């Protein structure tokens, strides 16, 4: 039975608050709130400087990926679409791999070259996809964008393999580790770097949620209601892509969050994006901190990259959706 949008959104908000509030206390060294409030030196350092920034980054990344996933699934009218559909993750990975191969370190004001290069790679792929898509067809339809994104993604993957082959053992290991996805962070500087892009992109998607509902009914019907289909589609894809690019420039590609969360949320809220987008964002803000906490404690004191854990959870989920979709089409 489908629950109402407001109830689901409120439930996801409560779950996100609990997840963000409790997961910093869990780890190889368990903490208690009394220790943190009493400002015990070791407990305070672990909580405020190590775990809380990491949990907040996980929440921000989860929210961005889930909201972007809900948008991509609606625009492509496909439950299997993800925030990485247009090759954004491949572009970011290529940028990061280039930075590692060239041995780039700190650029300016203490900002690492790695996230800057990854974000630049994501932006380059976004620009290439829309530029080639516009050159191939003035209507900029979703099929053209999808095929262009897949092609560029394969090209980026080939270049990544080439750079791995040309790099030394240390560089190759760093490249592989980054592409596994992770939330290793100390302090709040990294978190603050991607807040503006995620906030602006999320606000834009929320403002255009009614338009997204119309696009689901088809381009012709949406156009008959006065909607500028191409302009709206490009605007929302750009907003979602910039959110995704800003996040994965810091975390590396963390897969399946943008697939699992929106698909589950739509079963609770229904198809209206006024509720499914914020509920997906809140669900992602709860889901990824929980995954990262599990990755931290599963084989403690060692850690599993959170991207590996989400892939282990997401692959069976993806196959389940694929099988159900095939059965539905065959009926």
C-alpha positions as CSV (number, residue, x, y, z in Angstrom):
1,X,0.0,0.0,0.0
2,X,1.4,3.4,-1.0
3,X,1.9,5.8,1.8
4,X,1.3,9.5,1.4
5,X,4.1,11.8,0.4
6,X,4.1,14.0,3.5
7,X,4.2,11.0,5.9
8,X,7.0,9.3,4.0
9,X,9.0,12.6,3.8
10,X,8.6,13.2,7.5
11,X,9.6,9.6,8.2
12,X,12.7,9.9,6.0
13,X,13.6,13.1,7.8
14,X,13.4,11.4,11.2
15,X,15.4,8.5,9.9
16,X,18.1,10.9,8.6
17,X,18.4,12.7,11.9
18,X,18.7,9.4,13.8
19,X,21.3,8.1,11.3
20,X,23.4,11.3,11.4
21,X,23.1,11.6,15.1
22,X,23.9,8.0,16.1
23,X,26.5,6.8,13.5
24,X,29.3,9.0,14.8
25,X,29.2,7.1,18.0
26,X,29.7,3.8,16.3
27,X,33.2,2.6,15.3
28,X,36.2,0.6,16.3
29,X,36.3,2.8,19.4
30,X,32.7,3.1,20.6
31,X,31.7,6.5,22.1
32,X,29.0,7.6,24.4
33,X,27.3,11.0,24.3
34,X,28.2,11.6,27.9
35,X,31.9,11.5,26.9
36,X,31.4,13.9,24.0
37,X,29.4,16.4,26.1
38,X,31.9,16.2,28.9
39,X,34.6,17.2,26.4
40,X,36.9,14.3,27.1
41,X,39.9,15.0,24.9
42,X,40.1,11.7,23.0
43,X,36.3,11.3,22.6
44,X,35.8,14.9,21.5
45,X,38.6,14.6,18.9
46,X,37.2,11.4,17.5
47,X,33.7,12.7,17.4
48,X,34.0,16.3,16.2
49,X,37.1,16.0,13.9
50,X,37.0,12.5,12.5
51,X,33.5,10.9,12.6
52,X,31.1,13.8,12.4
53,X,32.6,15.4,9.3
54,X,32.7,12.0,7.6
55,X,29.0,11.3,8.5
56,X,27.9,14.7,7.3
57,X,29.8,14.2,4.0
58,X,28.1,10.8,3.7
59,X,24.7,12.4,4.3
60,X,25.3,15.2,1.8
61,X,26.6,12.7,-0.8
62,X,23.7,10.3,-0.2
63,X,21.2,13.1,-0.5
64,X,22.7,14.5,-3.7
65,X,23.0,11.0,-5.4
66,X,19.5,10.0,-4.4
67,X,17.8,13.2,-5.5
68,X,19.8,13.1,-8.8
69,X,18.8,9.5,-9.3
70,X,15.1,10.3,-8.9
71,X,15.5,13.1,-11.5
72,X,17.4,10.9,-14.0
73,X,14.8,8.1,-13.6
74,X,12.0,10.5,-14.4
75,X,13.7,12.3,-17.3
76,X,14.7,9.0,-18.9
77,X,11.5,7.3,-17.8
78,X,13.5,4.3,-16.7
79,X,13.8,2.9,-13.2
80,X,17.3,1.7,-14.0
81,X,18.7,5.2,-14.7
82,X,21.3,6.5,-12.2
83,X,23.2,9.8,-11.6
84,X,26.1,8.2,-13.6
85,X,24.0,7.5,-16.7
86,X,25.6,10.3,-18.7
87,X,29.2,9.2,-17.9
88,X,29.7,11.7,-15.1
89,X,31.5,9.2,-12.8
90,X,33.8,8.1,-15.7
91,X,34.7,11.8,-16.3
92,X,35.4,12.4,-12.7
93,X,37.5,9.3,-12.4
94,X,39.5,10.2,-15.4
95,X,40.2,13.7,-14.0
96,X,41.3,12.1,-10.7
97,X,43.5,9.5,-12.4
98,X,45.2,12.3,-14.5
99,X,45.9,14.2,-11.3
100,X,47.4,11.1,-9.6
101,X,49.4,10.2,-12.7
102,X,50.9,13.7,-12.9
103,X,51.6,13.7,-9.2
104,X,49.6,16.9,-8.5
105,X,49.4,17.8,-4.9
106,X,48.0,21.0,-3.3
107,X,46.9,23.8,-5.6
108,X,46.1,26.9,-3.5
109,X,44.6,27.7,-0.1
110,X,45.3,24.2,1.0
111,X,42.9,22.7,-1.6
112,X,43.9,19.3,-3.0
113,X,44.3,18.9,-6.7
114,X,42.5,15.6,-6.7
115,X,38.9,16.8,-6.1
116,X,39.5,19.8,-8.4
117,X,40.7,17.6,-11.2
118,X,37.8,15.1,-10.6
119,X,35.2,17.9,-10.7
120,X,36.8,19.3,-13.9
121,X,36.6,15.9,-15.5
122,X,32.9,15.6,-14.6
123,X,32.2,19.1,-16.0
124,X,34.1,18.2,-19.2
125,X,32.0,15.1,-19.7
126,X,28.8,17.0,-19.1
127,X,29.8,19.7,-21.6
128,X,30.8,17.0,-24.1
129,X,27.6,15.0,-23.8
130,X,25.4,18.1,-24.3
131,X,27.6,19.5,-27.0
132,X,27.6,16.3,-29.0
133,X,23.9,15.7,-28.3
134,X,23.1,19.2,-29.6
135,X,25.2,18.6,-32.7
136,X,23.5,15.3,-33.5
137,X,19.9,16.5,-33.0
138,X,18.4,19.9,-32.3
139,X,15.7,18.3,-30.1
140,X,18.3,16.9,-27.7
141,X,16.2,13.8,-26.9
142,X,17.0,11.5,-24.1
143,X,18.1,8.6,-26.4
144,X,20.8,10.7,-28.0
145,X,22.0,11.9,-24.6
146,X,22.1,8.4,-23.3
147,X,24.0,6.9,-26.2
148,X,26.5,9.9,-26.2
149,X,27.0,9.4,-22.4
150,X,27.7,5.7,-22.8
151,X,30.2,6.3,-25.6
152,X,32.1,8.9,-23.7
153,X,32.1,6.7,-20.6
154,X,33.8,3.9,-22.6
155,X,36.3,6.4,-23.9
156,X,37.1,7.6,-20.4
157,X,37.4,4.0,-19.1
158,X,39.9,3.3,-21.9
159,X,42.0,6.3,-21.0
160,X,41.9,5.3,-17.3
161,X,43.2,1.9,-18.1
162,X,46.0,3.4,-20.3
163,X,47.1,5.7,-17.5
164,X,47.0,2.9,-15.0
165,X,49.3,0.9,-17.3
166,X,51.7,3.8,-17.7
167,X,51.8,4.6,-13.9
168,X,54.0,3.0,-11.3
169,X,52.7,0.6,-8.6
170,X,52.0,3.3,-6.1
171,X,50.1,5.5,-8.6
172,X,48.1,2.6,-9.8
173,X,47.1,1.6,-6.3
174,X,46.0,5.2,-5.5
175,X,43.9,5.2,-8.7
176,X,42.2,1.9,-7.9
177,X,41.5,3.0,-4.3
178,X,40.0,6.3,-5.4
179,X,37.7,4.6,-7.9
180,X,36.4,2.3,-5.2
181,X,34.7,5.3,-3.6
182,X,35.3,6.4,0.0
183,X,34.4,9.0,2.6
184,X,37.8,9.4,4.3
185,X,37.8,13.0,5.5
186,X,39.2,15.0,8.4
187,X,37.6,18.3,9.4
188,X,35.0,20.2,7.5
189,X,36.8,21.9,4.6
190,X,36.0,19.1,2.1
191,X,32.4,19.2,3.2
192,X,32.0,22.9,2.7
193,X,33.4,22.7,-0.8
194,X,30.5,20.8,-2.3
195,X,27.6,22.3,-0.2
196,X,26.9,25.2,-2.5
197,X,26.5,23.1,-5.7
198,X,24.4,20.5,-3.9
199,X,22.2,23.2,-2.3
200,X,21.7,25.1,-5.5
201,X,21.1,22.0,-7.6
202,X,18.6,20.6,-5.0
203,X,16.7,23.9,-4.8
204,X,16.4,23.9,-8.6
205,X,15.1,20.4,-8.8
206,X,12.6,21.0,-6.1
207,X,11.4,24.2,-7.9
208,X,11.0,22.2,-11.1
209,X,9.3,19.2,-9.6
210,X,5.8,19.9,-11.1
211,X,7.5,20.2,-14.5
212,X,9.1,16.9,-14.0
213,X,5.6,15.4,-13.4
214,X,4.5,16.7,-16.8
215,X,7.6,15.3,-18.6
216,X,6.7,11.9,-17.3
217,X,3.5,12.0,-19.4
218,X,5.5,12.5,-22.6
219,X,7.1,15.3,-24.5
220,X,4.1,16.0,-26.7
221,X,1.6,16.3,-23.9
222,X,4.0,18.4,-21.8
223,X,4.6,20.7,-24.7
224,X,0.8,21.1,-25.2
225,X,0.6,22.4,-21.6
226,X,3.1,25.2,-22.4
227,X,6.3,23.5,-21.1
228,X,9.5,24.2,-23.0
229,X,10.5,20.5,-23.0
230,X,14.1,20.8,-24.2
231,X,15.0,23.8,-22.0
232,X,13.5,22.1,-18.9
233,X,15.1,18.8,-19.5
234,X,18.5,20.3,-20.1
235,X,18.2,22.5,-17.0
236,X,17.3,19.6,-14.7
237,X,19.9,17.3,-16.1
238,X,22.5,19.9,-15.7
239,X,21.5,20.6,-12.1
240,X,21.5,16.9,-11.2
241,X,24.8,16.3,-13.0
242,X,26.5,19.2,-11.2
243,X,25.3,17.9,-7.9
244,X,26.6,14.5,-8.7
245,X,29.9,15.8,-10.0
246,X,30.6,18.0,-7.0
247,X,30.0,15.0,-4.6
248,X,32.0,12.4,-6.4
249,X,34.9,14.8,-6.8
250,X,35.3,14.3,-3.1
251,X,34.1,10.8,-2.5
252,X,34.9,9.0,-5.7
253,X,32.2,7.1,-7.5
254,X,29.8,5.5,-5.0
255,X,27.4,3.4,-7.0
256,X,23.8,2.3,-6.7
257,X,22.7,4.9,-4.0
258,X,21.0,6.8,-6.8
259,X,19.2,3.6,-7.9
260,X,18.2,1.9,-4.7
261,X,16.9,4.9,-2.7
262,X,14.7,6.6,-5.3
263,X,13.2,3.3,-6.5
264,X,12.3,2.4,-2.9
265,X,11.0,5.9,-2.1
266,X,8.7,6.1,-5.1
267,X,6.9,3.0,-3.9
268,X,6.0,4.9,-0.8
269,X,5.3,8.4,-2.1
270,X,3.9,7.6,-5.5
271,X,5.0,9.3,-8.7
272,X,4.7,13.0,-7.7
273,X,8.1,14.5,-7.5
274,X,7.0,17.2,-5.1
275,X,7.4,14.5,-2.5
276,X,9.6,11.9,-4.1
277,X,12.6,14.2,-4.6
278,X,12.9,15.5,-1.0
279,X,12.0,12.1,0.4
280,X,14.7,10.5,-1.8
281,X,17.3,13.1,-0.6
282,X,16.4,12.5,3.0
283,X,16.5,8.7,2.4
284,X,19.9,9.0,0.8
285,X,21.1,11.1,3.8
286,X,20.1,8.3,6.1
287,X,21.2,5.4,3.9
288,X,24.8,6.3,3.0
289,X,25.9,7.1,6.6
290,X,24.6,3.7,7.6
291,X,26.5,2.0,4.8
292,X,29.7,3.9,5.7
293,X,29.3,2.9,9.3
294,X,28.9,-0.8,8.3
295,X,32.0,-0.4,6.1
296,X,34.0,1.0,9.0
297,X,33.1,-1.6,11.6
298,X,32.7,-4.8,9.4
299,X,36.4,-5.7,9.5
300,X,37.6,-3.1,12.1
301,X,40.2,-1.8,12.6
302,X,40.5,-2.0,8.8
303,X,37.8,-0.5,6.6
304,X,36.0,-1.5,3.4
305,X,35.6,1.2,0.8
306,X,31.9,2.2,1.0
307,X,31.6,2.1,-2.7
308,X,32.4,-1.6,-2.6
309,X,29.6,-2.2,0.0
310,X,27.0,-0.2,-1.9
311,X,27.9,-2.2,-5.0
312,X,27.4,-5.5,-3.1
313,X,24.0,-4.2,-2.0
314,X,23.0,-2.6,-5.3
315,X,23.9,-5.3,-7.8
316,X,21.2,-7.8,-6.6
317,X,18.7,-4.9,-6.3
318,X,19.5,-3.8,-9.9
319,X,19.0,-7.4,-11.2
320,X,15.7,-7.6,-9.3
321,X,14.4,-4.5,-11.0
322,X,15.6,-5.7,-14.3
323,X,13.8,-9.1,-14.0
324,X,10.6,-7.4,-12.8
325,X,10.7,-4.9,-15.7
326,X,11.2,-7.8,-18.2
327,X,8.3,-9.7,-16.8
328,X,6.1,-6.6,-16.9
329,X,6.9,-6.0,-20.6
330,X,6.3,-9.6,-21.5
331,X,2.8,-9.7,-20.0
